[in-house]
Amino acid sequence: MASADHAAHGHDDGAVHSHVSSSLFYGAVFAGLLMLTLLTVGQSYVDLGKLNIVLVVLIASLKASLVVTFFMHLRWDNKFNALIFISCIFFIGVFFAYTMNDTDRRGEHDADQNVRVLPRTGEVAPGGKIAPEEGATESHEAH
């Protein structure tokens, strides 16, 4: 009785506790994962510019959250573990934001960084920028 009372108050007694959910519940989580996967595939056919990476990472984070929360039983685990998981997702977002800011702006301050031109055609390579010419104020097209 004491260990049941202890577990009811959210304290971890170190014992293994099973968390059984219905097949319908797990089927719904699986259907959600499939829908998010289809959304990811559908998004790959739509060009949203810089928003592409943000959307894909958001969808992937939602899928990871579903897996960790229900299939790995984080929902029923110690709440500190959930805090660590949420913190990791948050910091991944921060790291992506800083990385995207850095790589998007390299060519603005240093013409030798992040400036790529296709040698055969002279067109801007995917992901690259044309270096601004000295004294130019407007954007330039590839030569």
C-alpha positions in Angstrom: 0.0 0.0 0.0 2.8 2.4 0.8 4.5 2.0 -2.6 1.2 2.5 -4.4 0.5 5.6 -2.4 4.1 6.7 -3.1 3.7 6.1 -6.9 0.4 8.0 -6.9 2.1 11.2 -5.9 4.5 11.1 -8.8 7.6 9.9 -7.0 9.8 7.4 -8.7 10.3 4.3 -6.6 12.7 2.7 -9.0 10.4 -0.1 -9.9 9.3 -0.9 -13.5 5.7 0.1 -14.1 3.9 -0.9 -17.3 1.8 1.6 -19.2 -0.7 -0.2 -21.4 -2.6 1.7 -23.9 -5.2 0.5 -26.3 -4.4 -0.7 -29.8 -6.7 2.1 -31.1 -4.6 4.7 -29.3 -1.4 3.4 -30.7 -3.1 3.2 -34.1 -4.0 6.9 -33.8 -0.4 7.8 -33.0 0.8 5.8 -35.9 -1.8 7.4 -38.2 -0.5 10.8 -37.0 3.0 9.8 -37.8 2.0 8.7 -41.3 0.1 12.0 -41.9 3.1 14.0 -40.8 5.3 11.9 -43.1 2.9 12.6 -46.0 3.0 16.3 -45.1 6.8 16.2 -45.3 6.7 14.5 -48.7 4.1 16.9 -50.0 6.1 19.9 -48.7 9.1 18.7 -50.7 7.1 19.5 -53.9 6.5 23.1 -52.8 9.2 25.7 -52.8 8.7 28.0 -49.8 12.2 29.5 -50.0 13.9 29.8 -46.6 10.8 28.6 -44.9 11.4 25.1 -46.3 14.0 24.1 -43.7 11.9 25.7 -40.9 8.8 23.7 -41.9 10.7 20.4 -42.4 12.4 20.7 -39.0 9.1 21.5 -37.3 7.4 18.5 -38.8 10.4 16.3 -37.9 10.3 17.6 -34.3 6.6 16.8 -34.1 7.2 13.3 -35.3 10.0 12.8 -32.8 7.9 14.2 -30.0 5.1 11.7 -30.8 7.5 8.8 -30.8 9.3 9.8 -27.6 6.1 10.7 -25.8 4.0 7.6 -26.5 6.2 4.8 -27.9 9.1 5.5 -25.6 6.7 6.3 -22.7 8.1 9.7 -21.8 4.6 10.8 -20.9 4.6 8.5 -18.0 8.3 9.0 -17.0 9.8 11.4 -14.6 8.9 15.0 -15.6 12.6 16.0 -15.5 13.2 13.8 -18.5 10.4 15.6 -20.4 12.0 18.9 -19.5 15.4 17.7 -20.9 13.7 16.6 -24.1 11.9 19.9 -24.6 15.1 21.8 -23.8 17.0 19.8 -26.5 14.3 20.6 -29.1 14.5 24.3 -28.1 18.3 24.4 -28.4 18.3 22.6 -31.7 16.0 25.4 -32.9 18.4 28.0 -31.5 21.4 26.4 -33.2 19.5 26.2 -36.5 18.6 29.9 -36.3 22.2 31.0 -35.7 23.5 28.7 -38.4 20.9 29.9 -41.0 21.6 33.5 -40.1 25.4 33.0 -40.5 25.2 31.1 -43.8 22.6 33.5 -45.3 24.7 36.6 -44.7 28.3 35.5 -45.4 28.5 37.0 -48.9 27.3 40.4 -47.6 30.5 41.1 -45.6 33.1 38.9 -47.3 32.9 38.5 -51.0 35.0 35.3 -50.9 32.5 33.5 -48.6 29.3 31.8 -49.7 29.6 33.2 -53.3 29.4 30.4 -55.8 29.0 30.6 -59.6 28.7 27.6 -61.9 31.9 27.6 -64.1 30.2 26.3 -67.3 27.3 28.8 -67.4 28.3 31.7 -65.1 24.9 31.4 -63.3 24.5 31.5 -59.5 24.9 28.0 -58.1 22.1 26.7 -55.8 22.6 28.2 -52.4 25.1 30.7 -53.5 25.1 34.5 -54.1 26.7 36.8 -56.6 29.3 39.0 -54.8 28.3 42.6 -54.9 30.6 44.7 -57.0 32.5 47.5 -55.4 30.2 50.6 -55.1 27.1 48.8 -56.4 23.9 49.3 -54.5 21.4 47.1 -56.4 21.4 43.3 -56.8 23.2 41.9 -59.8 22.4 38.9 -62.0 24.9 36.3 -63.1 27.2 37.2 -65.9 
